[in-house]
Amino acid sequence: MGYTTTVIEVGPDAPAFLEEKMAITFSGEAPEALRSYCFLIDDAELTGSLTVGMPVRIGNQRWTLTALGEVAEKNLRDLGHVTLVFDGEAEPRMPGAIHLGGLDETPALTLGAEVVFGSDQ
């Protein structure tokens, strides 16, 4: 059960957005208005459901899913599109948000980084 993908392109403005502890993902074609802010990811299949408490691995970092917006799972499944928020909050701030908590201050979202939902490895 899970979702495994790789970052295949980093928009020029995505690192600045990441400094605000947020990252937008899209698989396939991101809208031009958002593309420069996005981490583009390979298409992947979501098997199972996303759940609070689920482990998430980004590169070699370990995170935990702490809150899930009401359309985040559907958007991830259909578009590879979510807003990852690295604040550990228990309530989502947006319908398409996935909040993550972890020990690392800066997420290891870089070109070529693997992102795995549902992995504790």
N, C-alpha and C positions, 0 to 999 in steps of 0.2 A: 504494500500500500504506500502510495506516495507520488512524488513528482520530481523528476530529475532533469535538469537542463544545464546549459552552459551559456555564459555571457559571450555573445559573438560580436557585439559592437557597443561602444560607450560613446554616447553623445557628448559633444564638447562642453556642455553645461551640466552634465550629470554629476561630476565630482563636486561641484559647488553645492548642488542640491543635497548630495550625500553629507556634506558638512553640517547641514541642517537636520541630520539624522533621518532622511527620507530618500527613497529611491523608487522611481517609476520603472516598471518592466513592461515590455511588449514583445511578443513573438511575431514574426512576419513584419508587416508594414505598420509602423507607428504613424499617427497623423503628423503631418509636417509641422504643425504648431507645437507639438510636444517632442518631436524626435530628438532635438538637441539636448533635452533633459532626461532622455531615457537610457536605460540599460537594455539593449535588445538581446533577446535570448532565443535559443533554438526552440522550435516547436517541440512540445512534449505532451505526453498523455498523463492526465491526472487519474490515478487509480485509487479509489476510495475517497474518503472525505477528509477535509482539513479540520483539525480539532484543536481547541485550546489545550496546551500542555504538550503538543506534538514537537518533537525535536526537529530542528532545521540546521543544516550545515551549509555554510557559505565559504568556499575555499577550505581552509583548515580550521575555521572558527565554528563553534557550537552556539546555537541560539535556541530559544524556546518560544513557540507561538503563544502569545499572551492574550490577544484579542483578534476577532475576526469580523470584519464588516459584512453586512447582509448580502452583498453581491460579489464579494471577493472571490469566493470559490468558483462561482459561475464564470466570472471574468477571467480567472486564471485558466480554467478548463477551456473556454471558448477562444480567448484572445492572447493568453499569456500575459495579461495586463492586470497588474495590481500596484498599489502603492505600499511599499514596505516602509514601516515606521519603526525605527530602532529606539523605542523609549520604554518598553516593558509595561505599558499601560494595560489595564484590564478592560477598558471600554474603547471601542474603535472611534476614531474621530471622523471617519468618512465611510460611506457604504462599501467602497472598494479597497479599504485598507486592511493590511495584515500587520499587526503589531508584534514585534519581537523583542525579547529581553535576553541579555547575555553579559558576559564579563568584558568583552572587547569594546573599546570606546569607538573605534572606527570599523565599520563592516568591510570585509575583504572583497567587496564587489569590484572586480577589475576584469579587463579583457581576458577571457579564457577561464575565469573562475566557474567552478561547478556549484550549482545551487540545488540542494536536495531537501525536499519536505518529507518528513517521515523517516529520517535516518538518524540513528544515534551513533553512527560510526565516525 
